[in-house]
Amino acid sequence: KQWYQRRVRGNSEHYLVATQDKELMQELRQKSGIPLLYLSGCTLYLESPSYQSRNEAEEQQRNQDLLTDFEKETIKQLKAERSEERKVSRKRKRPKGPNPLSCKKKKSEGEGKKKK
């Protein structure tokens, strides 16, 4: 337990803890961001994130999604510039001619006389 208190404070190193100690598992479940790995018989289990870990992750996601007014204006300007660029760069598709490999060649007048 002493190594745990020294090493796994904020879990900035992203440690994964594997233990069979029930008391330590209960303590680690109360902390956020520490995944637990344990054995039951011959099977290896990775516990799903704790309630606190999920809440902290959701809070971080919400904080990242918030944009300042300056960022919103910049995004609008960039979208407007991009739409102008797209309008200018489009080319009109024109009808194409027949495939030259699928068409028969025209016979010239000189070829018909040679065969007779």
C-alpha positions, 0 to 999 in steps of 0.5 A: 500500500505504501508504493501505491500512495507514492506512485498512484496519486494522480496516475499521471504515468497512466499506471494499470494496477493488478492486484488480488488484495481486496482492500487495495481494490476498494481504495483504488475504486474510489480514485478516478483514472486508475484501471484495475486488473485482477485474476479470478481462477484462470481468467484475467479481468479488466474492470470497467471504469469507476463512476468517478472516472466516468464523471471526470472523463465527461467533465473533461470532454465538456470543457474541451467542447466549449469554444470561446467567442473568438474561436466561433468567429474564426470558424465561421470565417474559415467556413465562408472562405472554404465555401468560396474556394469550392465554388471557384474550383468546380469544373463543369462536366461535358458530354464525352465522345464514344470510346475509340476502342469500342468503335469499328474503324472506317474503311477507306476507299483504297482498301476495297479495291485491293481485295478484288 
